[in-house]
Amino acid sequence: MKKAAFITLALVSAFATAQSTNNAAYKSAHDKAEANYKAAKKQCDALKDNAQDVCEEEAKVARAQAERDAVAQHKNTGNELQRAERKLAEAKFELAQEKCDDLSGDAKDSCQAQARSMKANMAATTAGDGRTAVLVDNGTGAAVAGTGAAVAGSAAAAADRAGDRTAAALDRAGDRTAAATANAREKASDLAQNAKEKTSDLAQTTKEKTSDMAQSAKEKTASATGTAQAAMSDTMITAKVKADMAADKTVKATDVHVETQKGVVMLSGFVPSKAEADRAVELAKGVQGVTDVKSSIQVKK
């Protein structure tokens, strides 16, 4: 009996130590994400009007992504991960909405419909991931309880009660997650239907116009859509380059200013070493959609 109790205490101690290590690692990752966010947001102060708003939303997306990754790696439980996924989806939706503000007419309606659809799809995915995380976490708890029962031996009745509580918790978590998934799917379906109806109405209105007016509207829409896509593409490239620099240990994100025009990334600023300047160029070239990288980064003397 004494030996079994000693082993059980050792298992509990090991579990507590592992939990403490995970908490410390998560805090470190969380603090880094906050520091990177503040640095990125400070760079946005030099911009004006909607460009500054878009820049700040991009910084929020980068912070939410880093927070989600930290939770997944160090605090991978159903509730924690689901909340992090939801915050990331909301940040991406706010960024997409902000980018739509510079547009007008049909292009703006289409942009906003795509943003809402994206949020709905992310909500459904988040609900599904949350259920998986809860099951994995509770499964781990059941395994630990099973191990304790095997070691204790004589405490079979207590182990049975623990198993019953674990099963009940699993059932409740499954019910809650299933309800969240169903709600998310219903919202996604409603949003998709609304977008489809708006598209149908616009198509009917265009069809009723004369041939000359329809052709003119088509050309204007194509031009506006192309401009919007190019602007969004450049903004996304800039955000990705900044995020990669923030995540890289060689480059200090606050040292390098990033700007993108028609796929061409322009880097500027002052860095302490040539290695950091070269690494910044290398990271920019590695981002999808980049056609060229022009660097005017200077090494501090």
RODREN-6636 format. One record per residue (C-alpha): residue in three letters; x, y, z. Coordinates in pm, 1 decimal. Each point is the difference from the previous one (the first is absolute). Layout:
# residues N
+--------+----------+----------+----------+
: residu :        x :        y :        z :
+--------+----------+----------+----------+
:    ALA :        X :        Y :        Z :
...
+--------+----------+----------+----------+
This chain:
# residues 301
+--------+----------+----------+----------+
: residu :        x :        y :        z :
+--------+----------+----------+----------+
:    MET :      0.0 :      0.0 :      0.0 :
:    LYS :    278.5 :    245.8 :     88.0 :
:    LYS :    184.0 :    -76.0 :   -324.2 :
:    ALA :   -314.2 :     54.6 :   -207.4 :
:    ALA :    -68.1 :    330.2 :    175.2 :
:    PHE :    360.6 :    110.9 :    -59.9 :
:    ILE :    -22.7 :    -78.8 :   -373.5 :
:    THR :   -333.0 :    183.1 :    -26.5 :
:    LEU :    150.3 :    307.2 :    166.5 :
:    ALA :    297.0 :    -17.8 :   -238.7 :
:    LEU :   -234.6 :     -5.7 :   -300.2 :
:    VAL :   -193.0 :    298.2 :    132.4 :
:    SER :    325.9 :    189.0 :     61.6 :
:    ALA :    126.0 :    -75.0 :   -353.0 :
:    PHE :   -328.0 :    116.0 :   -150.2 :
:    ALA :     11.7 :    324.6 :    201.8 :
:    THR :    360.3 :     63.3 :   -110.4 :
:    ALA :    -91.1 :    -51.5 :   -367.0 :
:    GLN :   -298.3 :    232.2 :     38.9 :
:    SER :    219.7 :    269.2 :    154.9 :
:    THR :    251.3 :    -29.5 :   -286.2 :
:    ASN :   -277.7 :     36.8 :   -258.4 :
:    ASN :   -135.8 :    307.2 :    178.1 :
:    ALA :    343.4 :    164.6 :      2.3 :
:    ALA :     53.2 :    -75.1 :   -370.6 :
:    TYR :   -343.6 :    135.6 :    -84.3 :
:    LYS :     60.3 :    321.9 :    195.1 :
:    SER :    327.7 :     52.3 :   -183.8 :
:    ALA :   -169.8 :    -47.3 :   -338.0 :
:    HIS :   -290.2 :    223.9 :    105.5 :
:    ASP :    234.2 :    279.6 :    114.7 :
:    LYS :    192.6 :    -21.8 :   -327.6 :
:    ALA :   -322.5 :     28.0 :   -201.0 :
:    GLU :   -101.7 :    310.0 :    198.4 :
:    ALA :    342.5 :    160.8 :    -48.0 :
:    ASN :     -6.4 :    -66.8 :   -374.6 :
:    TYR :   -350.9 :    144.0 :    -20.1 :
:    LYS :     99.1 :    322.2 :    175.5 :
:    ALA :    302.7 :     39.6 :   -227.1 :
:    ALA :   -206.5 :    -61.8 :   -315.8 :
:    LYS :   -274.7 :    236.2 :    116.3 :
:    LYS :    254.1 :    272.2 :     65.5 :
:    GLN :    115.3 :    -21.4 :   -361.4 :
:    CYS :   -358.7 :     61.3 :   -110.8 :
:    ASP :      6.3 :    348.7 :    157.5 :
:    ALA :    195.8 :    129.8 :   -300.2 :
:    LEU :   -286.5 :    -89.3 :   -236.9 :
:    LYS :   -316.6 :    199.5 :    -61.9 :
:    ASP :   -375.1 :    -54.5 :    -26.2 :
:    ASN :   -111.8 :   -351.8 :    -95.5 :
:    ALA :    355.8 :   -117.1 :    -65.3 :
:    GLN :     71.0 :     46.7 :    371.3 :
:    ASP :   -320.5 :   -184.9 :     95.4 :
:    VAL :     88.7 :   -291.5 :   -229.3 :
:    CYS :    353.7 :    -10.0 :    141.9 :
:    GLU :   -132.1 :    -19.2 :    357.2 :
:    GLU :   -245.3 :   -277.0 :    -91.1 :
:    GLU :    286.4 :   -193.7 :   -161.8 :
:    ALA :    195.4 :     32.7 :    324.9 :
:    LYS :   -300.0 :   -136.0 :    192.1 :
:    VAL :    -24.9 :   -297.5 :   -237.0 :
:    ALA :    370.6 :    -77.2 :     51.2 :
:    ARG :    -46.0 :     18.4 :    378.9 :
:    ALA :   -309.7 :   -223.6 :     -8.8 :
:    GLN :    183.8 :   -254.1 :   -217.8 :
:    ALA :    297.5 :     -7.2 :    237.5 :
:    GLU :   -233.1 :    -36.0 :    301.2 :
:    ARG :   -187.7 :   -285.5 :   -169.6 :
:    ASP :    327.5 :   -180.5 :    -76.4 :
:    ALA :    116.3 :     44.7 :    360.4 :
:    VAL :   -324.8 :   -143.7 :    137.2 :
:    ALA :      9.9 :   -293.8 :   -242.6 :
:    GLN :    356.2 :    -84.7 :    103.2 :
:    HIS :     -8.2 :     60.9 :    374.4 :
:    LYS :   -366.4 :     13.6 :    114.2 :
:    ASN :   -177.0 :   -228.0 :   -247.1 :
:    THR :   -334.7 :    -41.1 :    176.5 :
:    GLY :   -340.0 :     24.0 :   -167.6 :
:    ASN :   -115.8 :    328.4 :    152.0 :
:    GLU :    335.2 :    181.4 :    -20.5 :
:    LEU :     65.6 :    -99.2 :   -361.6 :
:    GLN :   -355.8 :     73.4 :   -108.0 :
:    ARG :     17.1 :    350.5 :    146.3 :
:    ALA :    334.6 :     64.9 :   -171.4 :
:    GLU :   -135.7 :   -125.7 :   -334.0 :
:    ARG :   -306.6 :    221.9 :     37.5 :
:    LYS :    210.8 :    309.8 :     75.5 :
:    LEU :    218.0 :    -70.3 :   -304.3 :
:    ALA :   -308.1 :    -35.9 :   -223.4 :
:    GLU :   -142.2 :    326.6 :    133.9 :
:    ALA :    330.0 :    182.2 :    -57.8 :
:    LYS :     18.3 :   -124.3 :   -360.2 :
:    PHE :   -360.7 :    104.4 :    -56.7 :
:    GLU :     65.9 :    351.2 :    135.0 :
:    LEU :    305.0 :     29.2 :   -229.4 :
:    ALA :   -204.3 :   -106.9 :   -303.5 :
:    GLN :   -275.3 :    247.2 :     91.1 :
:    GLU :    254.1 :    281.2 :     37.7 :
:    LYS :    140.8 :    -69.4 :   -345.3 :
:    CYS :   -347.8 :     26.0 :   -148.7 :
:    ASP :    -42.4 :    359.6 :    123.5 :
:    ASP :    207.7 :    144.4 :   -284.5 :
:    LEU :   -227.8 :   -160.1 :   -260.5 :
:    SER :   -342.8 :    108.1 :   -122.3 :
:    GLY :   -304.1 :   -130.9 :   -183.0 :
:    ASP :     -6.3 :   -358.9 :   -119.7 :
:    ALA :    365.3 :    -57.6 :     85.7 :
:    LYS :    -59.4 :     98.7 :    363.7 :
:    ASP :   -312.8 :   -220.0 :     26.2 :
:    SER :    189.9 :   -297.4 :   -141.9 :
:    CYS :    296.6 :     62.3 :    232.8 :
:    GLN :   -223.8 :     16.1 :    308.9 :
:    ALA :   -191.2 :   -313.4 :   -103.3 :
:    GLN :    329.3 :   -188.4 :    -34.2 :
:    ALA :    111.2 :    125.4 :    342.3 :
:    ARG :   -321.7 :   -120.9 :    165.1 :
:    SER :     24.0 :   -335.5 :   -173.5 :
:    MET :    360.6 :    -35.3 :    116.7 :
:    LYS :   -102.2 :     69.3 :    361.1 :
:    ALA :   -278.7 :   -258.7 :    -17.4 :
:    ASN :    231.8 :   -266.2 :   -140.5 :
:    MET :    260.6 :     74.0 :    267.9 :
:    ALA :   -269.1 :    -22.7 :    271.0 :
:    ALA :   -100.8 :   -347.2 :   -119.1 :
:    THR :    363.2 :   -113.3 :    -11.3 :
:    THR :     66.3 :    143.0 :    348.0 :
:    ALA :   -293.6 :   -191.3 :    146.5 :
:    GLY :    127.6 :   -324.9 :   -148.8 :
:    ASP :    354.5 :     53.3 :    126.9 :
:    GLY :   -129.9 :     84.5 :    347.2 :
:    ARG :   -180.5 :   -333.8 :     24.2 :
:    THR :    311.2 :   -191.0 :    -98.8 :
:    ALA :    208.3 :    186.2 :    259.7 :
:    VAL :   -249.5 :    -71.3 :    279.1 :
:    LEU :     -9.4 :   -368.8 :    -82.4 :
:    VAL :    376.9 :    -26.5 :     -6.5 :
:    ASP :     34.8 :    184.7 :    330.5 :
:    ASN :   -266.8 :   -199.8 :    178.9 :
:    GLY :    138.5 :   -319.7 :   -152.6 :
:    THR :    332.6 :     81.5 :    158.2 :
:    GLY :   -173.1 :     52.2 :    335.1 :
:    ALA :   -169.3 :   -339.1 :    -32.3 :
:    ALA :    334.0 :   -165.7 :    -77.2 :
:    VAL :    157.9 :    157.8 :    309.6 :
:    ALA :   -296.3 :   -111.0 :    214.9 :
:    GLY :     32.9 :   -352.1 :   -144.6 :
:    THR :    370.2 :     -7.5 :     80.6 :
:    GLY :    -68.6 :    112.0 :    358.5 :
:    ALA :   -260.8 :   -274.1 :     41.0 :
:    ALA :    239.7 :   -266.8 :   -128.1 :
:    VAL :    270.1 :    114.8 :    240.5 :
:    ALA :   -222.0 :     43.3 :    304.7 :
:    GLY :   -171.6 :   -335.2 :    -50.0 :
:    SER :   -200.3 :      3.4 :    319.3 :
:    ALA :   -159.6 :    338.1 :    -90.1 :
:    ALA :   -218.8 :   -156.1 :   -275.3 :
:    ALA :   -320.1 :    164.2 :    122.5 :
:    ALA :    157.0 :    348.8 :    -12.8 :
:    ALA :    130.7 :    -69.7 :   -350.0 :
:    ASP :   -348.2 :   -102.2 :   -114.3 :
:    ARG :   -144.9 :    324.7 :    128.5 :
:    ALA :    273.9 :    198.5 :   -175.7 :
:    GLY :    -74.0 :   -188.7 :   -323.7 :
:    ASP :   -369.5 :     82.5 :     28.4 :
:    ARG :     76.3 :    368.3 :     49.2 :
:    THR :    235.7 :      0.2 :   -298.0 :
:    ALA :   -261.3 :   -167.1 :   -224.2 :
:    ALA :   -263.2 :    252.5 :    108.0 :
:    ALA :    239.0 :    286.9 :    -72.5 :
:    LEU :     70.7 :   -144.0 :   -346.6 :
:    ASP :   -371.7 :    -27.0 :    -73.6 :
:    ARG :    -65.3 :    358.1 :    106.8 :
:    ALA :    295.3 :    131.0 :   -201.5 :
:    GLY :   -116.3 :   -195.4 :   -305.8 :
:    ASP :   -353.9 :    139.3 :     29.9 :
:    ARG :    122.4 :    358.4 :     33.5 :
:    THR :    239.5 :    -32.4 :   -292.0 :
:    ALA :   -263.3 :   -162.5 :   -221.8 :
:    ALA :   -240.5 :    286.0 :     73.2 :
:    ALA :    269.2 :    258.7 :    -77.6 :
:    THR :     82.7 :   -176.8 :   -327.4 :
:    ALA :   -367.1 :    -10.8 :   -103.1 :
:    ASN :    -45.5 :    371.5 :     76.8 :
:    ALA :    313.0 :     92.2 :   -194.0 :
:    ARG :   -110.4 :   -202.9 :   -301.2 :
:    GLU :   -345.5 :    161.5 :      5.1 :
:    LYS :    156.0 :    346.7 :      8.0 :
:    ALA :    235.1 :    -90.6 :   -283.7 :
:    SER :   -295.9 :   -125.3 :   -205.9 :
:    ASP :   -198.1 :    320.1 :     64.3 :
:    LEU :    293.0 :    221.0 :    -96.7 :
:    ALA :     64.4 :   -199.4 :   -315.7 :
:    GLN :   -369.6 :     23.6 :    -95.2 :
:    ASN :     -0.9 :    377.7 :     54.3 :
:    ALA :    308.8 :     39.9 :   -214.8 :
:    LYS :   -156.8 :   -216.7 :   -272.4 :
:    GLU :   -321.3 :    206.7 :      3.8 :
:    LYS :    192.3 :    327.5 :    -25.5 :
:    THR :    201.6 :   -133.4 :   -291.3 :
:    SER :   -320.0 :   -112.4 :   -174.5 :
:    ASP :   -162.7 :    341.2 :     47.1 :
:    LEU :    303.3 :    180.3 :   -139.7 :
:    ALA :      9.8 :   -232.2 :   -301.2 :
:    GLN :   -370.1 :     59.8 :    -72.2 :
:    THR :     38.2 :    377.3 :     25.3 :
:    THR :    294.0 :     -3.6 :   -239.0 :
:    LYS :   -190.6 :   -218.5 :   -246.7 :
:    GLU :   -290.6 :    248.2 :    -13.6 :
:    LYS :    226.1 :    286.0 :   -109.6 :
:    THR :     76.4 :     81.2 :   -364.2 :
:    SER :    292.8 :   -167.3 :   -176.0 :
:    ASP :    218.9 :    311.7 :     15.5 :
:    MET :    -66.6 :     61.7 :    367.9 :
:    ALA :     57.5 :   -366.8 :     84.1 :
:    GLN :    334.7 :      2.9 :   -180.5 :
:    SER :    103.3 :    319.9 :    179.5 :
:    ALA :   -100.5 :   -143.0 :    339.4 :
:    LYS :    188.4 :   -320.1 :    -73.7 :
:    GLU :    319.4 :    189.0 :    -87.0 :
:    LYS :    -23.3 :    218.7 :    311.6 :
:    THR :    -65.7 :   -300.3 :    224.2 :
:    ALA :    292.4 :   -191.2 :   -149.3 :
:    SER :    229.5 :    298.6 :     49.8 :
:    ALA :   -114.0 :     57.3 :    359.6 :
:    THR :     27.8 :   -370.3 :     83.6 :
:    GLY :    349.2 :    -18.4 :   -147.5 :
:    THR :    108.0 :    306.0 :    197.7 :
:    ALA :   -150.7 :   -139.2 :    321.3 :
:    GLN :    164.2 :   -338.9 :    -47.1 :
:    ALA :    338.2 :    161.6 :    -69.3 :
:    ALA :    -30.6 :    221.4 :    309.2 :
:    MET :   -103.0 :   -291.1 :    221.2 :
:    SER :    278.2 :   -214.5 :   -142.3 :
:    ASP :    265.5 :    263.9 :     74.6 :
:    THR :   -136.5 :     51.2 :    351.3 :
:    MET :     -0.1 :   -373.5 :     68.4 :
:    ILE :    356.7 :    -33.1 :   -130.6 :
:    THR :    114.2 :    282.4 :    230.1 :
:    ALA :   -174.4 :   -162.5 :    297.1 :
:    LYS :    156.7 :   -340.5 :    -73.4 :
:    VAL :    351.5 :    146.2 :    -35.5 :
:    LYS :    -39.7 :    186.3 :    331.9 :
:    ALA :   -131.5 :   -312.8 :    171.3 :
:    ASP :    290.4 :   -212.0 :   -128.4 :
:    MET :    250.4 :    260.2 :    121.3 :
:    ALA :   -168.2 :     14.8 :    340.1 :
:    ALA :     23.8 :   -377.4 :     30.4 :
:    ASP :    363.1 :    -17.2 :   -114.7 :
:    LYS :    274.5 :     18.8 :    264.3 :
:    THR :    251.5 :    163.6 :   -236.4 :
:    VAL :   -208.6 :    302.1 :   -101.0 :
:    LYS :   -134.2 :    261.1 :    239.1 :
:    ALA :   -335.9 :     96.4 :   -151.8 :
:    THR :     13.7 :    357.8 :    130.0 :
:    ASP :    325.9 :     64.3 :   -191.0 :
:    VAL :   -143.6 :    -63.0 :   -344.8 :
:    HIS :   -278.8 :    190.5 :   -174.3 :
:    VAL :   -198.1 :   -201.6 :   -256.7 :
:    GLU :   -205.6 :    135.8 :   -289.9 :
:    THR :   -148.7 :   -183.7 :   -300.4 :
:    GLN :   -107.8 :    137.6 :   -337.7 :
:    LYS :   -131.9 :   -233.6 :   -269.9 :
:    GLY :    181.7 :   -297.6 :    147.8 :
:    VAL :    334.5 :    181.1 :     40.5 :
:    VAL :    113.6 :     11.2 :    364.8 :
:    MET :    207.4 :    301.1 :    104.8 :
:    LEU :    206.3 :    -26.2 :    317.6 :
:    SER :    157.3 :    291.6 :    186.1 :
:    GLY :    135.7 :     86.6 :    341.3 :
:    PHE :    316.8 :    -37.2 :    206.2 :
:    VAL :    127.0 :   -332.5 :    136.5 :
:    PRO :    301.0 :    -89.3 :    215.0 :
:    SER :    145.8 :   -255.4 :   -242.7 :
:    LYS :     17.1 :   -101.1 :   -365.1 :
:    ALA :   -119.2 :   -347.6 :    100.2 :
:    GLU :   -327.5 :    147.1 :    124.4 :
:    ALA :    -41.9 :    202.7 :   -321.6 :
:    ASP :     64.4 :   -307.3 :   -215.5 :
:    ARG :   -240.0 :   -209.0 :    209.3 :
:    ALA :   -273.9 :    262.3 :    -38.8 :
:    VAL :     36.1 :    -15.8 :   -379.7 :
:    GLU :     -1.5 :   -380.3 :     10.8 :
:    LEU :   -321.2 :     -8.2 :    205.9 :
:    ALA :   -172.1 :    245.4 :   -234.6 :
:    LYS :     93.5 :   -205.8 :   -306.8 :
:    GLY :   -146.3 :   -309.1 :    162.4 :
:    VAL :   -352.8 :    147.2 :     26.3 :
:    GLN :   -247.3 :   -120.7 :   -261.6 :
:    GLY :   -105.2 :    266.8 :   -250.4 :
:    VAL :    324.7 :    201.0 :     23.4 :
:    THR :    136.2 :     76.0 :   -347.7 :
:    ASP :    309.1 :    194.6 :    106.4 :
:    VAL :    171.8 :    136.5 :    311.5 :
:    LYS :    171.7 :    338.1 :      8.7 :
:    SER :    207.1 :     70.4 :    309.2 :
:    SER :    131.1 :    334.9 :    119.1 :
:    ILE :     78.2 :   -129.7 :    348.1 :
:    GLN :    311.1 :    159.3 :    148.3 :
:    VAL :    234.8 :   -153.0 :    253.0 :
:    LYS :     65.3 :    214.3 :    306.4 :
:    LYS :    361.8 :    101.3 :     46.2 :
+--------+----------+----------+----------+
